Amino acid sequence: MWALIIWLVIMVPVSALLTGLGIFAWKRQKPMWFWAGQTVEEDEIADVKAYNRANGIMWIVFSLLMWISTFLAFSSMKLAGIVMLVGCILCVPVLPFVYSRIYKRYKKNV
């Protein structure tokens, strides 16, 4: 029981934070960035609204893995841990790759 409580205390805020990041990116007026310390200027992006929407979707999809893992803990802590671990390991290379495709798609061709 304590393991489930600890899991929920950690995973609910993390999942909510990632979902919130996705919503923030989606609704942001200026271009959303991916890397810490790097910003994307408005004049770099052809369609800021679509670019931010794509960024928001990317983060929301990642957060869904965390939410799935969060609620799987009610039936199997082991399975929840595996889903969370696999999701994090896969997202290390996948998120930068997806972001680079988003950036290239919406980058202005000068």
C-alpha distances in whole Angstrom, upper triangle without the diagonal:
4,5,5,6,9,10,11,12,15,15,16,19,20,20,22,24,26,26,28,30,31,32,34,36,37,38,40,44,44,43,40,40,37,38,37,41,42,44,45,48,49,53,51,49,51,49,46,44,44,43,40,39,39,37,34,34,33,30,29,29,27,24,24,23,20,19,19,17,14,14,14,11,10,12,12,10,14,16,15,15,19,20,19,21,24,24,25,27,29,29,31,34,34,33,36,38,38,38,42,43,42,44,47,47,47,49,53,56,58
4,5,5,6,8,10,10,12,14,15,17,18,20,21,23,24,26,27,29,30,31,33,35,36,37,39,42,43,42,38,38,35,36,35,38,40,42,43,47,48,51,49,48,50,48,45,44,43,42,39,38,38,36,34,33,32,29,28,29,26,24,24,23,20,19,20,17,15,15,16,12,12,14,14,11,14,17,15,15,19,20,19,20,23,24,24,26,28,28,29,33,33,32,35,37,37,37,41,42,41,43,46,46,47,48,52,55,57
4,5,5,6,9,10,11,12,14,16,17,18,20,21,22,24,25,27,28,30,31,33,34,36,37,41,41,40,36,36,33,33,33,36,38,39,41,44,46,49,47,45,48,46,43,42,41,40,37,36,36,33,31,31,30,27,26,26,24,21,21,20,17,17,17,14,12,13,13,9,10,12,11,8,11,14,12,11,15,16,15,17,20,20,20,22,25,25,26,29,30,29,32,34,34,34,38,39,38,40,43,43,44,46,49,52,54
4,5,5,6,9,10,10,11,14,15,15,17,19,20,21,23,25,26,27,29,31,32,33,35,39,39,38,35,34,32,33,32,36,37,39,40,43,44,47,45,44,46,44,41,39,39,38,35,34,33,31,29,29,28,25,24,24,22,19,19,18,15,14,14,12,9,10,10,7,7,10,10,7,11,13,10,11,15,15,14,16,19,19,20,22,24,24,26,29,29,28,31,33,32,33,37,37,37,39,42,42,42,44,48,50,53
4,5,5,6,9,10,10,13,14,15,16,18,20,21,22,24,26,27,28,30,31,33,34,38,38,38,34,34,32,33,32,35,37,38,39,42,43,47,45,44,46,43,41,39,39,38,35,34,34,32,29,29,28,25,24,25,23,20,20,19,16,15,16,14,11,12,13,10,10,13,13,11,15,16,13,14,18,18,16,19,22,21,21,24,26,25,27,30,30,29,32,34,33,34,37,38,37,39,42,42,42,44,48,51,53
4,5,5,6,8,10,12,13,14,16,17,19,20,21,23,25,26,27,29,31,32,33,37,37,36,32,32,30,30,29,32,34,36,37,41,42,45,43,42,44,42,39,38,38,36,34,33,33,30,28,28,27,24,23,24,21,19,20,18,15,15,16,14,11,13,14,11,12,15,14,11,14,16,13,13,16,17,15,16,20,19,19,22,24,23,24,28,28,27,30,32,32,32,35,37,36,37,40,41,41,43,46,49,51
4,6,5,6,8,10,11,12,14,15,16,18,20,21,22,24,25,27,28,30,31,35,35,34,30,30,27,28,28,31,33,34,35,39,40,43,41,40,42,40,37,36,35,34,31,30,30,28,26,25,24,21,20,20,18,16,16,15,11,12,13,10,7,10,11,8,10,13,12,9,11,13,9,9,13,13,11,13,16,16,16,19,21,20,22,25,25,24,27,29,28,29,32,33,33,35,38,38,38,40,43,46,49
4,5,5,5,8,10,10,11,14,15,16,17,19,21,22,23,25,26,28,29,33,34,33,29,29,27,28,28,31,32,33,35,38,39,42,40,39,41,38,36,34,34,33,30,29,29,26,24,24,23,20,19,20,18,15,15,14,11,10,12,10,7,9,11,8,10,13,13,11,14,14,11,12,15,15,13,16,18,17,17,20,22,21,23,26,26,24,27,30,29,29,32,33,32,34,37,37,37,39,43,46,48
4,6,6,7,9,11,11,13,15,16,17,19,21,22,23,25,26,27,28,32,33,32,29,28,27,27,26,29,31,32,34,37,38,41,40,38,41,38,35,34,34,33,30,29,29,27,24,25,24,21,20,21,19,16,17,17,13,13,15,13,10,12,14,12,13,17,16,14,17,18,14,14,18,17,15,17,20,19,18,22,23,22,23,27,27,25,28,30,29,29,33,34,33,34,38,38,38,39,43,46,48
4,6,6,6,9,10,11,13,15,16,17,19,20,21,23,25,26,27,31,31,30,26,26,23,24,23,26,28,29,31,34,36,39,37,36,38,36,33,32,32,30,28,27,27,24,22,23,22,18,18,19,16,14,15,14,11,11,14,11,9,12,14,12,14,17,16,13,16,16,13,12,16,15,12,14,17,16,15,18,20,19,20,23,23,22,24,27,26,26,29,31,30,31,35,35,35,37,40,43,45
4,6,5,6,8,10,11,12,14,15,16,18,19,21,22,24,25,29,29,28,25,24,22,23,23,26,28,28,30,33,34,37,35,34,36,34,31,30,29,28,25,25,24,22,20,20,19,16,15,16,13,10,12,11,7,8,10,8,6,9,11,10,12,15,15,12,14,14,10,11,14,12,9,12,15,13,13,16,18,16,18,22,21,19,22,25,24,24,27,29,27,29,32,33,33,34,38,41,43
4,6,5,6,8,10,10,12,14,15,16,18,20,21,22,24,27,28,27,24,24,23,24,24,27,28,29,30,33,33,37,35,34,36,33,30,29,28,27,24,24,24,22,19,19,19,15,14,15,14,10,11,12,8,7,11,10,7,9,12,11,13,16,16,15,17,17,13,14,17,15,12,16,18,16,16,19,20,19,20,24,23,21,24,26,25,25,28,29,28,30,33,33,32,34,38,41,43
4,5,5,6,9,10,10,12,14,15,16,18,20,21,21,25,26,25,22,22,20,22,21,24,25,26,27,30,31,34,33,32,34,32,29,27,27,26,23,23,23,20,18,19,18,15,14,16,14,11,13,14,10,10,14,13,10,13,16,15,17,20,20,18,20,20,16,16,19,17,14,17,19,17,16,20,21,19,20,23,22,20,23,26,24,24,27,28,27,28,32,32,31,33,36,39,41
4,5,5,6,9,10,11,13,14,15,16,18,20,21,24,25,23,20,20,18,19,18,22,23,24,25,28,29,33,31,30,32,30,27,26,26,24,21,21,21,18,16,17,16,12,12,14,11,8,11,11,8,9,12,11,10,13,15,15,17,20,19,17,19,18,14,14,16,15,11,14,16,13,12,16,17,15,16,20,19,17,19,22,21,20,24,25,24,25,29,29,29,30,34,37,39
4,5,5,6,8,10,11,12,14,15,17,18,20,24,24,23,19,20,18,20,20,23,24,24,25,28,29,32,30,29,31,28,26,24,24,23,20,19,19,16,14,14,14,10,9,11,9,5,8,8,5,6,9,9,8,11,13,14,16,18,18,16,18,17,13,14,16,13,11,14,15,12,12,16,16,14,16,19,18,16,19,21,20,20,23,24,23,24,28,28,27,29,33,36,38
4,5,5,6,8,10,10,12,14,15,16,18,21,22,22,19,19,18,20,20,23,24,24,25,27,28,31,30,28,30,27,24,23,23,22,19,18,19,16,14,14,15,11,10,12,11,8,10,12,9,8,12,13,11,13,16,16,18,21,21,19,22,20,17,18,20,17,14,18,19,16,16,19,20,17,19,22,20,18,21,23,21,21,24,25,23,25,28,28,27,29,32,36,38
4,5,5,6,9,10,10,12,14,15,16,20,20,19,16,16,15,17,16,19,20,20,22,24,25,29,27,26,28,26,23,21,22,20,17,17,18,15,12,14,14,10,10,13,11,8,11,13,10,11,15,15,13,16,19,19,21,23,23,21,23,22,18,19,20,18,15,18,19,16,15,19,19,16,17,20,19,16,19,21,20,19,22,24,21,23,26,26,26,27,30,34,36
4,5,5,6,9,10,10,12,14,15,19,19,18,14,15,13,15,15,19,19,19,20,23,24,27,25,24,26,24,21,20,19,18,15,15,15,12,10,11,10,6,7,9,7,5,9,10,9,10,13,13,13,16,18,19,21,23,23,21,22,21,17,18,19,16,13,16,17,13,12,16,16,13,14,17,16,13,15,18,16,15,19,20,18,20,23,23,23,25,28,31,33
4,5,5,6,9,10,11,12,14,18,19,18,15,16,15,18,18,21,21,21,21,24,24,27,26,24,25,23,20,18,18,17,14,13,14,12,9,9,10,7,5,8,8,5,8,11,9,9,13,14,13,15,18,19,21,23,23,22,24,22,18,19,20,17,15,18,19,15,15,19,18,15,17,20,17,15,18,20,17,16,20,21,18,20,24,23,23,25,28,31,34
4,5,5,6,8,10,11,12,16,17,16,13,15,15,17,17,20,20,19,20,22,22,26,25,23,25,22,19,17,18,17,14,13,15,12,9,11,12,9,8,12,12,9,12,14,13,13,16,17,16,18,21,22,23,26,26,25,27,25,21,22,24,21,18,21,22,18,18,21,21,18,19,22,20,17,19,21,19,18,21,22,19,21,24,24,23,25,27,31,33
4,5,5,6,8,10,10,14,14,13,10,11,11,14,14,17,17,16,16,19,19,23,22,20,22,20,17,16,16,15,11,12,12,9,7,10,10,7,8,11,10,9,12,14,13,14,17,18,18,20,22,23,25,28,28,26,27,26,22,23,24,21,18,20,21,17,16,19,19,15,17,19,17,14,16,18,16,14,18,19,16,17,21,21,20,21,24,28,30
4,5,5,6,9,10,14,14,13,10,12,11,15,16,19,18,17,17,19,19,22,21,19,20,18,15,13,13,12,9,9,9,7,4,6,7,5,5,9,9,8,11,13,13,14,16,18,18,20,22,24,25,27,27,26,27,25,22,23,23,20,18,20,20,17,16,19,18,15,17,18,16,13,15,17,14,13,16,17,14,16,19,19,18,20,23,26,29
4,5,5,6,8,12,14,13,11,14,14,18,18,21,20,18,18,20,19,23,22,19,21,18,15,13,13,13,10,9,11,9,6,8,10,8,7,11,12,11,13,16,16,15,18,20,19,21,24,25,27,29,29,28,30,28,24,25,26,23,21,24,24,20,20,23,22,19,21,22,20,16,19,20,17,16,19,20,17,18,21,20,19,21,24,27,30
4,5,5,6,10,11,11,9,11,13,16,16,18,17,15,15,17,17,20,20,18,20,17,14,12,14,13,9,10,12,10,7,11,12,10,10,14,14,13,16,18,18,18,21,22,22,24,26,27,29,31,32,30,32,30,27,27,28,25,23,25,25,22,21,24,23,20,21,23,21,17,18,21,18,16,19,20,17,17,21,20,18,20,23,26,28
4,6,5,9,9,8,6,9,10,13,14,16,15,13,12,14,14,17,17,14,16,14,11,10,11,9,6,7,9,6,5,9,10,8,10,13,13,13,16,18,18,19,21,23,23,25,27,29,30,32,32,31,32,30,27,27,28,25,23,25,24,21,20,23,21,18,19,20,18,14,15,17,15,12,16,16,13,14,17,17,15,17,19,23,25
4,6,9,10,10,8,12,13,17,18,20,18,16,15,16,15,18,18,15,16,13,10,8,8,8,5,4,7,7,4,7,10,9,10,13,14,14,16,19,19,19,21,23,23,25,27,29,31,33,33,32,33,31,28,29,29,26,24,26,26,22,22,25,23,19,21,22,19,16,17,19,16,14,17,17,13,14,18,16,14,17,19,23,25
4,6,9,10,10,13,15,19,19,21,19,17,16,16,15,18,18,16,17,13,10,8,10,11,7,7,11,10,8,11,13,13,13,16,17,17,19,22,22,21,24,26,26,27,30,31,33,35,35,34,36,34,30,31,32,29,27,29,29,25,25,28,26,23,24,25,23,20,21,22,19,17,20,20,16,17,20,19,16,19,21,24,26
4,6,7,7,11,13,16,17,18,16,13,12,13,12,15,16,14,15,13,9,8,11,10,7,9,12,10,9,13,14,14,14,18,19,18,20,23,23,23,26,28,27,29,32,33,35,37,37,36,37,35,32,32,33,30,28,30,30,26,25,28,27,23,24,25,23,19,20,22,19,16,19,19,16,16,19,18,15,17,19,22,24
4,7,9,12,15,18,19,19,17,14,12,11,9,13,14,12,13,11,7,7,11,10,8,11,13,13,12,16,17,17,18,21,22,22,24,27,27,27,30,31,31,33,35,37,38,41,41,40,41,39,36,36,37,34,31,33,33,29,29,31,30,26,27,27,25,22,22,23,21,18,20,20,17,16,19,18,15,16,17,21,22
4,6,9,13,15,16,16,14,10,8,8,6,10,11,10,12,10,7,8,11,10,8,12,13,12,13,16,17,17,19,21,22,22,25,27,27,28,31,32,32,34,36,37,39,42,41,40,41,39,36,36,36,33,31,33,32,29,28,30,29,25,25,26,24,20,20,22,20,16,18,19,15,14,17,17,13,14,15,19,20
4,6,10,13,14,14,11,8,6,7,6,9,9,7,10,9,6,8,10,7,6,10,11,9,11,14,14,15,17,19,20,20,23,25,25,26,29,30,30,33,34,36,38,40,40,38,39,37,34,34,34,31,29,30,30,26,25,27,25,22,22,22,21,17,16,18,16,13,14,15,12,10,13,14,10,11,13,16,18
4,7,10,11,12,10,8,7,9,10,13,12,10,13,12,9,10,11,8,6,9,10,7,9,12,12,11,14,16,16,17,20,22,22,23,26,27,27,29,31,32,35,37,36,35,35,33,30,30,30,28,25,27,26,23,22,23,22,19,19,19,18,14,14,16,14,11,13,14,11,10,14,14,12,13,15,19,20
4,6,8,9,7,5,6,9,11,14,12,11,15,14,11,13,14,10,9,12,12,8,11,14,12,12,15,17,16,17,20,21,21,23,26,26,27,30,31,32,35,37,36,34,34,33,30,29,29,27,24,25,25,22,20,21,20,17,16,17,16,12,11,14,13,9,11,13,11,9,13,14,13,13,15,19,20
4,7,9,8,8,9,12,14,17,14,14,17,17,14,16,15,12,11,13,12,9,11,13,11,10,14,15,14,15,19,19,19,21,24,24,25,28,29,30,33,34,33,31,31,30,27,26,26,24,21,22,21,18,16,18,17,13,13,13,13,9,8,11,11,7,9,12,11,10,13,15,14,14,17,20,22
4,6,6,8,10,13,16,18,16,16,20,20,17,19,19,15,14,17,16,12,15,17,14,13,17,18,16,18,21,21,21,24,26,25,26,29,30,31,34,36,34,32,32,31,28,27,27,25,22,22,22,20,17,18,18,14,13,13,14,11,9,12,13,10,11,14,13,12,15,17,17,16,19,22,23
4,6,8,11,14,17,20,18,18,22,22,19,21,21,18,16,19,18,15,16,19,17,15,19,20,18,19,23,23,22,24,27,26,27,30,31,31,35,36,35,32,33,32,29,27,28,26,23,23,24,21,18,20,20,17,15,16,17,14,12,16,16,13,15,18,17,15,19,21,20,19,22,24,25
4,7,10,13,16,18,17,18,22,22,19,22,23,19,18,21,20,17,19,22,20,18,22,24,22,22,26,26,25,28,30,30,30,34,35,35,38,40,39,36,36,36,33,31,32,30,27,27,27,25,22,23,23,20,18,19,20,17,15,18,19,16,16,20,19,16,19,22,20,19,21,24,24
4,7,10,13,15,13,15,18,19,16,19,20,16,16,19,18,15,17,20,18,18,21,23,21,22,26,26,26,28,31,31,31,34,36,36,39,41,40,37,37,36,33,32,32,30,28,27,28,25,23,23,23,20,18,18,19,16,13,16,17,13,13,17,16,13,16,18,17,15,18,20,21
4,6,10,12,10,12,16,16,13,16,17,14,13,17,16,14,16,19,18,17,21,22,21,23,26,27,26,28,31,31,32,35,36,37,40,42,41,39,39,37,35,34,34,32,29,29,29,26,24,25,25,21,20,20,20,17,15,17,17,13,14,17,15,12,15,17,15,13,15,18,19
4,7,8,7,8,12,13,10,13,14,11,11,15,14,12,15,18,17,17,20,22,21,23,26,27,27,29,31,32,33,35,37,38,41,42,41,40,40,38,35,35,35,32,30,30,30,27,25,26,25,22,21,21,20,17,15,17,16,12,12,14,12,9,12,14,11,10,12,15,16
4,5,5,7,11,12,10,13,15,12,12,16,16,15,17,20,20,20,23,25,25,26,29,30,30,32,34,35,36,38,40,41,44,45,45,43,43,42,39,38,38,36,33,34,34,30,29,30,29,25,25,24,24,20,18,20,19,15,15,17,15,12,14,15,12,10,11,14,14
4,5,6,8,9,7,11,12,11,11,15,15,15,17,20,20,20,23,25,25,26,29,31,31,32,35,36,36,39,40,42,44,46,46,44,45,43,40,40,40,37,35,36,35,32,30,32,30,27,27,26,25,22,20,21,20,16,17,17,15,12,14,15,11,10,10,13,14
4,6,7,10,9,13,14,13,14,17,18,17,20,22,22,23,26,27,28,29,32,33,34,35,38,39,39,42,43,45,47,49,48,47,47,45,43,42,42,39,37,38,37,34,33,34,32,29,28,27,26,24,22,22,21,18,17,18,16,13,14,14,11,9,8,11,10
4,7,9,9,13,13,11,13,16,16,15,18,20,20,21,24,25,25,27,30,31,32,33,35,36,37,40,41,43,45,47,46,45,45,42,40,40,39,36,35,35,34,31,30,31,29,26,25,24,23,20,18,19,18,15,14,14,13,9,10,11,8,6,6,9,9
4,6,6,9,10,8,10,13,13,13,16,17,17,19,21,23,23,25,27,29,30,31,33,34,35,37,39,41,43,44,44,43,43,41,38,38,38,35,33,34,33,29,29,30,28,24,25,23,22,19,18,18,16,13,13,13,10,8,9,9,6,5,5,9,11
4,6,9,9,8,11,13,13,14,17,18,19,21,23,24,25,27,28,30,32,33,34,36,37,39,40,43,45,46,46,45,45,42,40,40,39,36,35,36,34,31,31,32,30,27,27,26,24,21,20,20,18,16,15,14,12,10,10,9,6,6,5,8,10
4,6,6,6,9,10,11,12,14,16,17,19,20,21,23,25,26,28,29,30,32,34,35,36,38,40,42,43,43,43,43,40,38,38,38,35,33,35,33,30,30,31,29,26,27,26,23,21,20,20,17,15,16,14,11,11,12,10,6,8,8,12,14
4,6,5,6,8,10,10,12,14,15,17,18,20,21,22,24,26,27,28,30,32,33,34,36,38,40,42,42,41,41,39,36,36,36,33,31,33,32,28,28,30,27,24,25,24,22,19,19,19,17,14,15,15,11,10,13,11,8,9,10,14,16
4,5,5,6,9,10,10,12,14,16,16,18,20,21,22,25,26,26,28,30,31,32,34,36,38,40,40,39,40,37,35,35,35,32,30,32,31,28,28,30,27,24,25,25,23,20,20,20,17,15,17,16,12,13,15,13,10,12,14,17,19
4,5,5,6,9,10,10,12,14,15,16,19,20,21,23,25,25,27,29,30,31,33,35,37,38,38,38,38,36,33,34,33,30,29,31,29,26,26,28,25,22,24,23,20,18,18,18,15,13,15,13,10,11,13,10,8,11,13,16,19
4,5,5,6,9,10,11,13,14,16,17,19,20,22,23,24,26,28,29,31,32,34,36,38,37,37,37,34,32,32,32,29,27,29,27,24,24,25,23,20,21,20,18,15,15,15,12,10,11,11,7,7,10,8,6,9,11,14,17
4,5,5,6,9,10,11,12,14,15,16,18,21,21,22,24,26,27,28,30,32,34,36,36,35,35,33,30,31,30,27,26,27,26,23,22,24,23,19,20,20,18,15,15,16,13,11,13,13,9,10,13,12,10,12,14,18,20
4,5,5,6,9,10,10,12,14,15,16,19,20,20,22,24,25,26,28,30,32,34,34,33,34,31,29,30,29,26,25,27,25,22,22,24,22,19,21,21,18,15,16,17,13,12,15,14,10,12,15,13,11,14,17,20,23
4,5,5,6,9,10,11,13,14,15,17,19,20,21,23,24,26,27,30,32,33,33,32,32,30,27,28,27,24,23,24,23,19,20,22,19,16,18,18,14,12,13,13,10,9,11,10,7,9,12,10,10,13,16,19,22
4,5,5,6,9,10,11,12,14,16,17,18,20,22,23,25,26,28,30,32,31,30,31,28,26,26,26,23,21,22,21,18,18,20,18,14,16,16,13,10,11,12,9,7,10,10,7,9,12,12,11,13,17,19,22
4,5,5,6,9,10,10,12,15,15,16,18,20,21,22,24,26,28,30,30,29,29,27,24,25,25,22,20,22,21,18,18,20,18,15,17,18,15,12,14,15,12,11,14,14,11,13,16,15,14,17,20,23,25
4,5,5,6,9,10,10,13,14,15,16,19,20,21,22,25,27,28,28,27,28,25,23,24,23,20,19,21,20,16,17,19,17,14,17,17,14,11,14,14,11,11,14,13,11,14,16,15,15,18,21,24,27
4,6,5,6,9,10,12,13,15,16,17,19,21,22,24,26,27,27,26,26,24,21,22,21,18,17,18,17,13,14,16,14,11,13,13,10,8,10,11,8,8,11,11,9,12,15,14,15,17,21,23,26
4,5,5,6,9,10,11,12,14,16,16,19,20,22,24,26,25,24,25,22,20,20,20,17,15,17,16,13,13,15,14,10,13,14,11,8,11,13,10,10,14,14,12,14,18,17,17,19,23,26,28
4,5,5,6,9,10,10,12,14,15,16,18,20,22,24,24,23,24,21,18,20,20,16,15,17,17,13,14,17,15,13,15,17,14,12,15,16,13,13,17,17,15,17,20,19,19,22,25,28,31
4,5,5,7,9,10,11,13,14,16,17,19,21,22,22,22,22,19,17,18,18,14,13,16,14,11,12,15,13,11,14,15,12,10,14,14,12,13,16,16,14,17,20,19,20,22,26,28,31
4,5,5,7,9,10,11,13,15,16,18,20,21,21,20,20,17,15,15,15,12,10,12,12,8,9,12,10,8,11,12,10,8,12,13,11,12,16,16,15,18,20,20,21,23,27,29,32
4,5,5,6,9,10,10,12,14,16,18,20,19,18,19,17,14,15,15,12,10,13,13,10,10,14,13,11,14,16,14,12,15,17,15,15,19,19,18,20,23,23,23,25,29,32,34
4,5,5,6,8,10,11,12,14,16,17,18,17,18,15,13,14,15,11,10,14,13,10,12,15,14,12,16,17,15,14,17,18,16,17,21,21,19,22,25,24,25,27,31,33,36
4,6,5,6,9,10,10,13,15,16,15,15,15,12,10,11,11,7,7,10,9,6,9,12,11,10,13,15,13,13,17,18,16,17,21,21,20,23,25,25,26,28,32,34,37
4,5,5,6,9,10,11,14,15,15,13,14,12,9,10,11,8,6,10,10,8,9,12,13,11,14,17,15,14,18,19,18,19,22,23,22,24,27,27,28,30,33,36,39
4,5,5,6,8,10,12,14,14,13,15,13,10,12,13,10,9,13,14,11,13,16,16,15,18,20,18,17,21,22,20,21,25,25,24,26,29,29,29,31,35,38,40
4,5,5,6,9,11,11,12,12,13,10,8,11,11,8,8,12,12,10,13,16,15,15,18,20,18,18,22,23,21,22,26,26,25,28,30,29,30,33,36,39,42
4,6,5,7,10,10,10,9,10,8,5,7,8,6,6,9,10,9,11,14,14,14,17,20,18,18,22,23,22,23,26,27,26,29,31,31,32,34,38,40,43
4,6,6,8,10,10,9,11,10,7,9,11,9,8,12,14,12,13,17,17,17,19,22,21,20,24,25,24,25,28,29,28,30,33,33,33,36,39,42,45
4,5,6,8,9,9,12,10,8,11,13,11,11,15,16,14,16,19,20,19,22,25,23,23,26,28,26,27,31,31,30,33,35,34,35,38,41,44,47
4,5,6,6,7,9,7,5,9,10,9,10,13,14,13,16,18,19,19,22,24,23,23,27,28,26,28,31,31,31,33,36,35,36,39,42,45,48
4,5,5,4,8,7,5,8,10,10,10,13,15,15,16,19,20,20,23,26,25,25,28,29,28,30,33,33,33,35,38,38,38,41,44,47,50
4,6,7,10,10,9,12,14,13,14,17,18,18,20,23,23,24,26,29,28,28,31,32,31,33,36,36,35,38,41,40,41,43,47,49,52
4,7,9,8,8,12,13,13,14,17,18,18,21,23,23,24,27,29,28,28,32,33,32,33,37,37,36,39,41,41,42,44,48,50,53
4,5,5,6,9,10,11,12,14,15,16,18,20,21,22,25,27,26,27,30,31,30,32,35,35,35,38,40,40,41,43,47,49,52
4,6,5,6,9,10,10,12,14,15,16,18,20,21,23,25,25,25,29,30,29,31,34,35,34,37,39,39,40,42,46,48,51
4,5,5,6,9,10,10,12,14,15,16,18,20,21,24,24,25,28,29,29,31,33,34,34,37,39,39,40,42,46,48,51
4,5,5,6,9,10,10,12,14,15,16,18,20,22,22,23,26,27,26,28,31,31,32,34,36,36,38,40,43,45,48
4,5,5,6,9,10,10,12,14,15,16,19,21,20,21,24,25,25,26,29,30,30,32,34,34,36,38,41,44,47
4,6,5,6,8,10,11,12,14,15,17,20,19,20,23,24,24,26,29,29,30,32,34,34,36,37,41,43,46
4,5,5,6,8,10,10,12,14,16,18,18,19,22,23,23,25,27,28,28,31,33,33,35,36,40,42,45
4,6,5,6,8,10,10,12,14,16,16,17,20,21,20,22,25,25,26,28,30,30,32,34,37,39,42
4,6,5,6,9,10,10,12,15,15,15,18,20,19,21,24,24,25,27,29,29,31,32,36,38,41
4,5,5,6,8,10,11,14,14,15,18,19,19,21,23,24,25,27,29,30,31,33,36,38,41
4,5,5,6,8,10,12,12,14,16,17,17,19,22,22,23,25,27,28,29,31,35,37,39
4,6,5,6,9,11,10,11,14,15,15,17,19,20,20,23,25,25,26,28,32,34,37
4,6,5,6,9,10,10,13,14,15,16,18,20,20,22,24,25,26,28,31,33,36
4,6,6,8,9,11,13,14,15,16,18,20,21,22,24,25,27,28,32,33,36
4,6,6,6,8,11,11,12,14,16,17,18,20,21,22,24,26,29,31,34
4,5,5,5,8,9,10,11,14,15,15,17,19,20,22,23,27,29,31
4,6,6,7,9,11,12,13,15,16,17,19,21,22,23,27,28,31
4,6,6,6,9,10,11,13,15,16,17,19,21,21,25,26,29
4,6,5,6,8,10,11,12,14,15,16,18,20,23,25,28
4,5,5,6,9,10,10,12,14,15,17,18,22,23,26
4,6,5,6,9,10,10,12,14,15,16,20,21,24
4,5,5,6,9,10,11,12,15,15,19,20,23
4,5,5,6,9,10,11,13,14,18,19,22
4,5,5,6,9,10,11,12,16,18,20
4,5,5,6,8,10,10,14,15,18
4,5,5,6,9,10,13,14,18
4,6,5,6,8,12,14,17
4,5,5,6,9,12,14
4,6,5,9,9,13
4,6,9,10,13
4,6,9,12
4,6,9
4,6
4
